[in-house]
Amino acid sequence: MTFTVVETWYLNDEAAKNATATMQAIDDALGDNAHHHPGWNGHATFLQDGADPRIITWIYPWRSAHDHKTLLVSEESLVEPLIAKYCTRPRVIRYAHELPVEVEHDHH
């Protein structure tokens, strides 16, 4: 099963005006630390909420919850100024596991 991190960022109005540039700046600030971590397991997908463009969700694979928690400790000092500059509140992080649901159906 794939272990997935679902990370939600709450941008302020100014940061949301150009969410792509904001997310690129945040990813640039955090990326090297994450990519060099032994728990890194692939790149993130960035999703902007359709109803509220200030809400951005990152979805990315990671090796385990334990490994991800060690990443969070290592990036605390990097994240704090980013949240202060771009966000209205701290990010929210959830962990998810992929369910083995069969999705290939022949309905034709």
N, C-alpha and C positions, 0 to 999 in steps of 0.2 A: 504494500500500500504506500502511496505517496503521502508524505507529511508536508503540509502546506501552512505557510504563515499568511495571515490576512491582517494587514496593517492599515489603519485608517488615519488619515491626516485631516485636520480641520483648518483650512486656510482662512486667513483674514481676507477682507474684501480686496485689498490692494494686491495681495499675492494671487488671488483667484482670477484677477483680470488677465493674467498671462500664466495660467496654471502650468503649461508645458515648460516654460522657462523656470518657474519656481521649482517644479519637480526635478528638472535637470540640475539645478543648483543644489538641491538637497541630495540627490543621488550622487553628484560629484563629490559632495562633502563626506558622504557615508560609504560610497562604493568600494574604495580600496580596502577599508577596514573589513567590510563584509566579504569581499572576494578573496581575501587572504586568510579568512577564518576557515578552520578545518570542517565546519558544518555547512559551508556554502555548497549548494546543490543546483544552482541554475539562476538565470536572470529573472527579474521581476516583470510583471505586467502591471501597468498603471491605468487605473480606471477612474474617470471623472463621473460623479453622480449626475444623472440626467435631470433630476428635480432641483438639486442644489449643487451648483458647480464649485462651491467651496469645499466640498467633501471629495477627497481623493483616496482611493483604495489601492494599495499595493498588494499583489498576490504573488508569492514566490515559494519555490520548494526549498526545504532545508532538511538537514540530515535527521534532526530530532529536536524535541522541545528543550532538552537539556543543553544541547549545543547552541540553540538560539538564545537561551537565557544567558549563556556566557558571552555571546555577541552583544546583547543588550548592556551588560555591565561594561564591556570594553568601549561602547560608543556613547555612554552617558554624557561625557564632556563635549562630544561632538553634536549631540542632539539638542541640548539645552539652548544654545544660541540660535539654532534654526527654528525651534518652536517659538522662541521669543520674537524673532524677526518676522516669521511667515504665518504663524498660527494663532487661533483664538483660544486653544486649549491643547493639552498634551495629546499625542497620538494614542490610539487604542490598538492593542495587539491581541489577536485571537489565534488559536491554533486549530487546524482542521485536518481531517483525514479523508481521503478520497474513498467513496463507496464503490464497490465492484458491481455497479449496475450495468446491465447489458444495454448498449445504446444503438447497436446496429440491428435495425429491423427492416424487413422487406414488406412495406405496406403498399406496394404497387402491383 
